[in-house]
Structures are given as C-alpha cells and as structure tokens.
C-alpha cells in the first residue's frame, strides 16, 4: 500500500457539538484498509469552571477487504489541555511484577494500580493454517514515573505461537500545542510472533479514589468550548498512517 495520510478535517469536530451526549465516530478508508474510531469523555455535564473525575473510552476497528490488515506499529495521542492526571497518590506496578502473568494474575498482583481495562483482538495468518482470530483482555496499570513523567504499562496476553504476556510501557508528556496539553506515543509489540495484526482495540481509561475525604479522579477534566478533544495517529508496518480528530461534547451544569 502506498504511503497515504488521511486527515479528518476540523469541520468534523464541529459536527460533534451537535451530537448531544454522544461521541464522534470517524470512519476512514485507505485503499482496502478501513479504520473506524470513536472516543468519548464522561461525564458530559461539568460544574462551571470546575473539574470532575473523568473517564475516556475509545474503540478502534481495523479491517482489510483483501484479508489481513498491516500490523499496527505505533499509536500517538494528544489529549485536551483542559485535563490533568492525579497519578502520584495511586499505587504503582512494575514491569517485573507483570512479566509472564495472565490477565487475571496481572489484575490480582497489581490491583491497586489498575487504571484502565479493555479488550484487544487480532487476526493471525500462520503458515499451514487458515486465518484465525485471537483476543485478550487489556489492562492498564499506573507505573513508576520515568523522568518525572506519568507512566503506564499496558498488559495483554497471547497463546500463539507460545503463551506470553505482551507488555507496553508508555509515558505522558506535557506539551503546548493549541488545544492539546498532553502527548503519548505507544510502541506496540509484535502479535503472534509477527504473524498477527490488530483488528480491534477497546479501552476505558480512568478511575476514582478517595484523597483527604473527597473523591479524586486519576483523570480529571473541565469543559471548555463545549467539548473535550483528542487527536490520534495510527502508524502501520507498511508505512501507511492516518490521523483523526475525535471530540466528545460536554456542557456546564445548570
């Protein structure tokens, strides 16, 4: 596939403002490759000028009309600057604790550090076998900060070609890029020894805990301009990539 960039125009973010209470869904076709993505922040109602514990839910579907899609190599996100991470009071989990664990073992050994959950699916084409689909729960854990930056570890598990935990560590950095104030780049591991390609990723990120007698969110946000916004970029192994802008509508209580 030739290298192509598909940019979802800013006009689509304005369309999201008319979709009261719903996340924007974006579908992009690049040759035989079709990618659909949604993103939503909750709640939708915020106190005027104040913040609330917030969750971010995202779903990405990847399809190829000609069979297996190219492997997804990198996910890059820039998040709305009208948010913040309260990570210092949340327990951390190290990579060493997660090595070799199944999804249930990982969530048990690092229960206090769990800040996100989801599911991933991949299509696998191995020599001598018909194509098949594998899936795994996804767990996201708060990890020790790296270079002063909040850091997380994503955990998944595969059984082919042999059972193993798939661990991806990523940090979130502060940026000053217009609407965006946070950025992360996630390098994805090989799936099924390089014979697999992601076709679905669903994740819900955020949790609430108590600090000083009040509820605090791992992620907190305020509503500004009637929306909370995320920029995303997906880079594939064949050199193709796409960019999208997802807006989730919000409003002040009243």
VOPAGU-2260 file (C-alpha; in pm, 1 decimal, decimal comma):
REM VOPAGU-2260
SITE   aa  ch    i         X         Y         Z
SITE  UNK   A    0       0,0       0,0       0,0
SITE  UNK   A    1     132,9     341,5     -89,1
SITE  UNK   A    2     202,9     574,8     196,3
SITE  UNK   A    3    -104,6     792,1     247,9
SITE  UNK   A    4    -224,1    1036,5     506,2
SITE  UNK   A    5    -593,5    1091,1     574,1
SITE  UNK   A    6    -667,1    1398,0     785,0
SITE  UNK   A    7   -1013,8    1429,9     937,0
SITE  UNK   A    8   -1092,9    1796,9     891,8
SITE  UNK   A    9   -1167,4    2031,2    1177,7
SITE  UNK   A   10   -1521,3    2061,2    1045,8
SITE  UNK   A   11   -1589,9    1713,5    1181,0
SITE  UNK   A   12   -1512,1    1829,6    1532,7
SITE  UNK   A   13   -1778,9    2095,7    1492,9
SITE  UNK   A   14   -2023,4    1825,8    1388,8
SITE  UNK   A   15   -1959,0    1656,2    1723,2
SITE  UNK   A   16   -2101,7    1958,8    1904,3
SITE  UNK   A   17   -2438,4    1881,3    1750,6
SITE  UNK   A   18   -2427,5    1518,8    1868,8
SITE  UNK   A   19   -2555,4    1584,6    2219,7
SITE  UNK   A   20   -2439,8    1323,4    2466,7
SITE  UNK   A   21   -2263,5    1110,1    2205,7
SITE  UNK   A   22   -1905,6    1058,7    2098,3
SITE  UNK   A   23   -1794,0    1134,2    1746,7
SITE  UNK   A   24   -1736,6     827,7    1526,5
SITE  UNK   A   25   -1491,0     859,9    1239,5
SITE  UNK   A   26   -1452,6     605,9     958,4
SITE  UNK   A   27   -1163,7     632,1     713,7
SITE  UNK   A   28   -1089,9     419,9     406,3
SITE  UNK   A   29    -732,6     397,3     275,0
SITE  UNK   A   30    -727,8     163,3     -24,6
SITE  UNK   A   31    -853,0    -174,5     103,8
SITE  UNK   A   32    -797,0     -64,2     466,0
SITE  UNK   A   33   -1093,0      63,4     666,5
SITE  UNK   A   34   -1046,9     211,6    1013,1
SITE  UNK   A   35   -1331,3     320,7    1242,0
SITE  UNK   A   36   -1269,7     502,6    1569,0
SITE  UNK   A   37   -1474,5     653,4    1849,5
SITE  UNK   A   38   -1373,7     847,7    2157,7
SITE  UNK   A   39   -1581,9     972,2    2448,2
SITE  UNK   A   40   -1518,8    1151,1    2775,1
SITE  UNK   A   41   -1764,5    1103,9    3061,1
SITE  UNK   A   42   -1942,2    1269,9    3232,6
SITE  UNK   A   43   -2083,6    1521,8    2986,3
SITE  UNK   A   44   -2200,7    1774,3    3249,4
SITE  UNK   A   45   -1937,5    1965,6    3449,6
SITE  UNK   A   46   -1959,6    2233,6    3719,0
SITE  UNK   A   47   -1895,5    2574,9    3567,5
SITE  UNK   A   48   -1524,4    2648,5    3593,7
SITE  UNK   A   49   -1459,9    2327,5    3789,3
SITE  UNK   A   50   -1319,6    1980,5    3727,8
SITE  UNK   A   51   -1462,4    1632,8    3778,3
SITE  UNK   A   52   -1320,3    1277,9    3776,2
SITE  UNK   A   53   -1333,2    1174,0    3411,6
SITE  UNK   A   54   -1306,0     857,0    3206,2
SITE  UNK   A   55   -1205,3     828,0    2842,3
SITE  UNK   A   56   -1341,0     540,1    2632,7
SITE  UNK   A   57   -1211,7     459,7    2286,2
SITE  UNK   A   58   -1280,7     188,7    2029,0
SITE  UNK   A   59   -1080,0     128,4    1713,1
SITE  UNK   A   60   -1180,4    -122,9    1442,4
SITE  UNK   A   61    -932,4    -210,6    1166,7
SITE  UNK   A   62   -1048,8    -406,1     860,9
SITE  UNK   A   63    -897,3    -500,1     526,5
SITE  UNK   A   64   -1112,4    -603,3     231,1
SITE  UNK   A   65    -824,3    -811,1      95,3
SITE  UNK   A   66    -751,0   -1013,7     406,7
SITE  UNK   A   67    -516,3    -932,7     691,8
SITE  UNK   A   68    -450,8    -563,5     757,0
SITE  UNK   A   69     -94,0    -439,3     802,6
SITE  UNK   A   70      36,5    -461,3    1156,3
SITE  UNK   A   71     -29,9    -155,5    1371,2
SITE  UNK   A   72     307,6     -34,9    1500,0
SITE  UNK   A   73     250,8     294,3    1681,4
SITE  UNK   A   74     -37,4     481,0    1844,3
SITE  UNK   A   75       8,0     851,4    1912,8
SITE  UNK   A   76    -241,9    1056,6    2111,3
SITE  UNK   A   77    -261,2    1423,3    2203,1
SITE  UNK   A   78    -516,2    1498,2    2474,9
SITE  UNK   A   79    -714,6    1809,7    2556,4
SITE  UNK   A   80    -524,7    2055,0    2776,7
SITE  UNK   A   81    -836,2    2101,1    2993,7
SITE  UNK   A   82    -749,6    1790,4    3190,8
SITE  UNK   A   83    -491,5    1658,2    3434,3
SITE  UNK   A   84    -355,0    1333,6    3574,2
SITE  UNK   A   85    -353,3    1269,7    3950,4
SITE  UNK   A   86    -109,9     980,2    3943,7
SITE  UNK   A   87     115,8    1040,8    4242,9
SITE  UNK   A   88    -125,8     903,8    4504,0
SITE  UNK   A   89    -209,7     588,2    4307,4
SITE  UNK   A   90     -11,1     268,3    4376,5
SITE  UNK   A   91     233,8     168,8    4104,1
SITE  UNK   A   92     309,5    -160,5    3934,3
SITE  UNK   A   93     645,6    -251,5    3783,4
SITE  UNK   A   94     720,8    -438,1    3463,9
SITE  UNK   A   95     895,3    -707,4    3667,4
SITE  UNK   A   96     572,0    -787,5    3853,4
SITE  UNK   A   97     382,0    -829,8    3527,0
SITE  UNK   A   98     629,8   -1042,2    3332,6
SITE  UNK   A   99     476,8   -1380,2    3247,4
SITE  UNK   A  100     139,0   -1310,1    3408,9
SITE  UNK   A  101    -200,5   -1397,3    3264,4
SITE  UNK   A  102    -465,2   -1121,5    3257,9
SITE  UNK   A  103    -626,4   -1242,6    3582,2
SITE  UNK   A  104    -289,1   -1277,5    3755,0
SITE  UNK   A  105    -183,4    -929,7    3644,5
SITE  UNK   A  106    -501,8    -771,0    3777,4
SITE  UNK   A  107    -461,2    -957,5    4104,7
SITE  UNK   A  108     -95,8    -878,6    4168,6
SITE  UNK   A  109    -134,2    -511,0    4071,4
SITE  UNK   A  110    -498,9    -448,6    4162,4
SITE  UNK   A  111    -430,1    -114,4    4330,9
SITE  UNK   A  112    -251,5      21,9    4022,7
SITE  UNK   A  113    -523,3     -66,6    3770,1
SITE  UNK   A  114    -639,0     248,7    3587,6
SITE  UNK   A  115    -786,3     110,4    3265,6
SITE  UNK   A  116    -937,8    -202,5    3113,1
SITE  UNK   A  117   -1040,1    -320,1    2769,8
SITE  UNK   A  118   -1010,8    -592,2    2509,7
SITE  UNK   A  119    -796,2    -644,6    2203,1
SITE  UNK   A  120    -840,7    -873,3    1903,7
SITE  UNK   A  121    -602,9    -969,1    1624,5
SITE  UNK   A  122    -620,3   -1164,9    1301,3
SITE  UNK   A  123    -342,2   -1421,5    1263,5
SITE  UNK   A  124    -212,5   -1578,0     944,1
SITE  UNK   A  125      40,5   -1853,9    1010,2
SITE  UNK   A  126     197,6   -2088,6     752,1
SITE  UNK   A  127      -1,2   -2407,0     708,4
SITE  UNK   A  128    -308,5   -2281,6     894,7
SITE  UNK   A  129    -621,1   -2093,9     786,8
SITE  UNK   A  130    -652,6   -1739,4     927,9
SITE  UNK   A  131    -791,3   -1719,1    1281,2
SITE  UNK   A  132    -868,7   -1457,0    1545,4
SITE  UNK   A  133    -717,3   -1424,5    1892,1
SITE  UNK   A  134    -830,2   -1195,3    2172,9
SITE  UNK   A  135    -709,0   -1080,0    2510,4
SITE  UNK   A  136    -823,1    -859,6    2796,2
SITE  UNK   A  137    -622,3    -537,2    2814,8
SITE  UNK   A  138    -517,4    -392,3    3149,3
SITE  UNK   A  139    -353,0     -53,8    3201,4
SITE  UNK   A  140    -153,4      -2,1    3520,6
SITE  UNK   A  141      -7,8     306,5    3683,0
SITE  UNK   A  142     370,0     259,8    3679,0
SITE  UNK   A  143     663,2     439,4    3843,8
SITE  UNK   A  144     722,4     776,1    3678,9
SITE  UNK   A  145    1001,5     791,2    3421,1
SITE  UNK   A  146    1196,5    1116,2    3405,4
SITE  UNK   A  147     926,4    1282,2    3614,4
SITE  UNK   A  148     658,1    1187,9    3359,2
SITE  UNK   A  149     348,6     984,6    3449,9
SITE  UNK   A  150     397,8     636,1    3310,0
SITE  UNK   A  151     170,8     339,3    3248,3
SITE  UNK   A  152     208,5     -23,5    3143,3
SITE  UNK   A  153     -45,4    -191,2    2915,8
SITE  UNK   A  154     -78,9    -568,5    2963,1
SITE  UNK   A  155    -222,2    -821,6    2716,7
SITE  UNK   A  156    -171,3   -1195,8    2673,0
SITE  UNK   A  157    -131,4   -1430,0    2378,1
SITE  UNK   A  158    -113,3   -1808,9    2348,8
SITE  UNK   A  159      30,3   -1839,7    1997,4
SITE  UNK   A  160     293,4   -1924,6    1897,7
SITE  UNK   A  161     353,6   -1971,0    2272,0
SITE  UNK   A  162     191,3   -1828,1    2587,2
SITE  UNK   A  163     336,0   -1492,8    2693,2
SITE  UNK   A  164     243,0   -1156,3    2838,1
SITE  UNK   A  165     265,1    -860,8    2599,9
SITE  UNK   A  166     378,4    -551,2    2790,7
SITE  UNK   A  167     390,3    -197,7    2657,0
SITE  UNK   A  168     527,3      85,1    2871,7
SITE  UNK   A  169     449,1     444,8    2778,1
SITE  UNK   A  170     481,7     788,3    2935,8
SITE  UNK   A  171     268,4    1101,0    2903,1
SITE  UNK   A  172     444,5    1431,1    2847,6
SITE  UNK   A  173     318,2    1787,0    2881,2
SITE  UNK   A  174     300,6    1981,9    2555,8
SITE  UNK   A  175     180,5    2322,6    2440,8
SITE  UNK   A  176       8,5    2252,9    2111,5
SITE  UNK   A  177    -301,9    2463,9    2072,3
SITE  UNK   A  178    -596,6    2271,2    2217,2
SITE  UNK   A  179    -370,9    1991,7    2339,3
SITE  UNK   A  180    -170,7    1971,5    2660,1
SITE  UNK   A  181     -61,3    1606,5    2683,6
SITE  UNK   A  182     100,6    1363,3    2441,4
SITE  UNK   A  183     188,3     994,9    2442,8
SITE  UNK   A  184     339,5     763,3    2183,7
SITE  UNK   A  185     274,9     390,7    2229,1
SITE  UNK   A  186     503,6     142,5    2053,2
SITE  UNK   A  187     306,3    -178,7    2008,2
SITE  UNK   A  188     468,0    -522,2    2040,0
SITE  UNK   A  189     457,8    -789,1    1771,6
SITE  UNK   A  190     149,7   -1009,3    1784,6
SITE  UNK   A  191     182,0   -1386,7    1739,4
SITE  UNK   A  192     549,8   -1361,6    1658,4
SITE  UNK   A  193     485,1   -1112,6    1378,5
SITE  UNK   A  194     206,9   -1317,5    1213,3
SITE  UNK   A  195     -76,1   -1119,3    1375,4
SITE  UNK   A  196    -235,2    -780,3    1309,8
SITE  UNK   A  197    -466,7    -586,3    1539,8
SITE  UNK   A  198    -829,4    -563,6    1424,8
SITE  UNK   A  199    -996,9    -430,7    1741,9
SITE  UNK   A  200    -890,6    -229,7    2046,1
SITE  UNK   A  201   -1137,5    -117,0    2311,7
SITE  UNK   A  202   -1030,3      55,5    2630,3
SITE  UNK   A  203   -1179,0     257,5    2914,1
SITE  UNK   A  204    -925,3     470,1    3097,5
SITE  UNK   A  205    -965,8     636,6    3437,1
SITE  UNK   A  206   -1059,0     552,0    3794,5
SITE  UNK   A  207   -1179,1     727,1    4109,8
SITE  UNK   A  208   -1020,8     708,1    4453,7
SITE  UNK   A  209   -1050,4     894,2    4784,6
SITE  UNK   A  210    -796,9    1152,0    4899,8
SITE  UNK   A  211    -846,5    1368,1    5206,7
SITE  UNK   A  212   -1207,2    1256,0    5236,8
SITE  UNK   A  213   -1307,1    1355,3    4883,0
SITE  UNK   A  214   -1333,0    1170,3    4555,0
SITE  UNK   A  215   -1045,5    1228,7    4314,8
SITE  UNK   A  216   -1008,5    1106,1    3957,9
SITE  UNK   A  217    -692,6     956,3    3813,8
SITE  UNK   A  218    -801,7    1169,6    3518,5
SITE  UNK   A  219    -985,6    1496,5    3582,9
SITE  UNK   A  220   -1114,0    1746,6    3328,8
SITE  UNK   A  221   -1318,0    2061,4    3286,1
SITE  UNK   A  222   -1548,9    2152,8    2999,5
SITE  UNK   A  223   -1423,2    2427,5    2769,6
SITE  UNK   A  224   -1583,3    2534,5    2444,6
SITE  UNK   A  225   -1848,4    2264,5    2465,3
SITE  UNK   A  226   -1612,1    1976,9    2402,5
SITE  UNK   A  227   -1317,2    1767,0    2512,9
SITE  UNK   A  228   -1090,5    1668,5    2228,9
SITE  UNK   A  229    -831,8    1405,3    2132,8
SITE  UNK   A  230    -602,5    1385,7    1831,0
SITE  UNK   A  231    -490,1    1040,1    1726,5
SITE  UNK   A  232    -246,2     896,2    1475,1
SITE  UNK   A  233    -205,8     530,6    1375,1
SITE  UNK   A  234     114,4     414,7    1202,1
SITE  UNK   A  235     122,2      78,2    1023,8
SITE  UNK   A  236     408,7    -155,0     937,0
SITE  UNK   A  237     367,1     -95,8     562,1
SITE  UNK   A  238     438,8     276,1     603,0
SITE  UNK   A  239      77,8     394,8     579,1
SITE  UNK   A  240     -70,2     609,8     850,3
SITE  UNK   A  241    -382,1     804,9     927,9
SITE  UNK   A  242    -473,9    1089,8    1157,1
SITE  UNK   A  243    -807,8    1165,7    1317,5
SITE  UNK   A  244    -963,0    1419,9    1548,5
SITE  UNK   A  245   -1223,3    1299,3    1797,9
SITE  UNK   A  246   -1441,8    1534,8    2000,7
SITE  UNK   A  247   -1669,8    1444,8    2286,5
SITE  UNK   A  248   -1940,3    1703,1    2366,4
SITE  UNK   A  249   -1971,4    1844,6    2718,3
SITE  UNK   A  250   -2157,5    2128,0    2889,3
SITE  UNK   A  251   -2167,6    2318,7    3216,2
SITE  UNK   A  252   -2426,7    2206,9    3466,8
SITE  UNK   A  253   -2720,2    2436,6    3505,4
